[in-house]
Amino acid sequence: MNEWESLYQEYGDDVYRFLMYFIGNRNDAEDLLNETFIKVFRNLHQFDNRSGIKTWILSISRNVALDHIRKKERLKALNLVLQKEPVDDPQLPDHLLQMNERKRILYEAIQSLIPNYRIVVILRGIQEFSLAEIASILGWKESKVKITLHRAMKALREILEKEVALYGMDT
C-alpha cells in the first residue's frame, strides 16, 4: 500500500464524518472527500509536521467544504438574478431520516448555525478535537476557538430551546 492509500485508509472515515456533519449531504460529502484527498496527495510534499497529519488533512477538508458552500451560494444568487427557481438542496441522507427525533433535531440545529459556529461544534463535540487541535485546523488562536465555541454553544442552546418549546406546544 502506498503512502496515499495509507492516509486515505487511516483518515478517510474521519474526514467523511466531518464533511457529512458540515455539509449535510452524502453525495456532496463523498465528492468533497475525494477532492480533499486529491489535494492532500498533490500537496503532501508541503506538509511540514508543525501539526499532526490528521489536523493538516482536516484543515484541507475544511477549506474544500467552505469553497463548496461558497459555490452553492453563488449559484443560488445567480439563479435569483436570472429569476429562476433556486436549486433545491438534495434530500437528507437516508441514515439521517432514520435517526431518532432528538438526534434529528440536534443535527438540524447544528446545520442552522453559521459556518464558523458549525465547524467548531463539529470539531469539538463530534470529532472530539482539543481546543489546540481545532486552532491548528482552522488557523486561529486558541482564544478565538474558545470564544467562538462559547458563542456557538449559546446559539445552539437557543435554537434547541425554541425547538423544545415548539415541540412541547404540539403535544
N, C-alpha and C positions, 0 to 999 in steps of 0.2 A: 504494500500500500504506500503510495507516495505521500508527501507532506500535505498536499491539498486535500486528498481524500481523508487523511487522518484528522485534519482540522474540521472538516465537514462532519465526520462521524462523531467527533467529540463535542462540538459546539452547535451543530445544526439544530438539534431539538430546542436548545435554549433560545437561539435566535428566532426560530419559528414561533415559539410560545410568546416571546416578546412582541413579535410582529402581529400575531393574532390579537393580542390584547390592545396593541396600539392602533392597528388599522381596522380590526373588526371584521375582516372578510377573508375567508380561507383562500380563495383564488389569488387575491392580491398578496396575501402573506406568502404563499408559495412562490409567486413571481419575485417578490422582493427578497425572499430568502436566497433564491438563485442569483439575483442581482448583487446581493451582499457578498456572496462567496466569490463571484466573478471579480468584484472589486478587491476582496481580500487577496485573491490569487495574483491579480495584477500589481498590487501594492505591498506584497509580503516582504519585498526587499527593503521597504521603508520602515518596517516595524523595528522600533529601537529599544524595546524592553523597559521603557520608562514606566509602563503599566503592564498588567498581565495581558496575555494574548486574548483571553475572553473579553476583557474590558475593551481592548482595541477593536475586536470584531463587533462587539455590540455598539460601539460608537459609530462604526461604519454603517451598521444596520439602522441606527437612529437617523443618520443623515439620509440614507436611502429612503426611509419611511417619510421623513419630512419633505423631501423632494417630491415624493409620490402625492402627498397631501396637497402641496402647492400646485402641482399639475392638475389635480382634480378640481381645485378651486378655480383655477384659470379657465378650465373647460366649462365649468358651470357659469362663470361670469361671461364668457364668450357666448354661450347659448342664450343667456338673458339678453345680451346686447343684440343678438340676432333674432330675439323674440321667439325663441324656440323653447320647448319644454326642457327643463334641466334634466340631465342624465340621471336616471334613478340609480341609487346605490343597490347593488345586488342583495339578495336575501341574506339574512344572517346564516352562518353555517349551521348544518343540521344538529351538530352536537350542542350548540348553544340553545337551540329550541328545546332540547331535552333536559336542560338544567332545571333544577328546582326553582321555584319562584324567587327565593332570596338571592340566589346566585345571578339570576337573570336581572333582577333589579339592581344589584351591585354592579354587574357588568355594564348595564346601560348607564348607570350613574357615572362610572369611570369614563365611558365613551363620551359623555356630555361635557367633561372637563376640558378646559383649554389645553392645547398640546403640551406646554411645559408642565402643567399640573399632572396631566395624564401620565407623562413619561416618568416623573419622579414617583408617583404612586405605583406604577407597574414595576419599576426597577427596585423599589424598596419593599413594597408589600407583597408582590407576587414573585419576583425574581430573587428577593431577599439579599440584595447587594448592600454593603455597608455604605455609609454616607461618603466616605473617602473614595470608594469604588465608583459611586454614582457621579461624584465630582469629576473623576477622571474620564468617565464615559462621556459626560456632557461638556467637558472642558470648562467647568465652572469652579469657583472657590467653594469649599465645603460650607462656608457660612451661607452662600446663596442657595445651596441644596437644602440646608436646614430650614431657611425661611420659606422657600418655595414648597417644601414638603408640608410645613405647618399650614400655609395658606391653602394648599391643595386638600389637606385633610379637613380643614374647616369648610371649604366649598363642598367637598364630598359629603360631609356630615349634614350640611344644609339641604343638599339635594335629597339625601336619604330620608331626612326628617319630613320633607314635603311628600315624598312617596308614601311613607308610613301614614301620614295624616290623610292623604287621599285614599289609601287602601283601607284605612280604618273607617272612613265615611261610607265606603261602599258596602261594608259588611253589616 
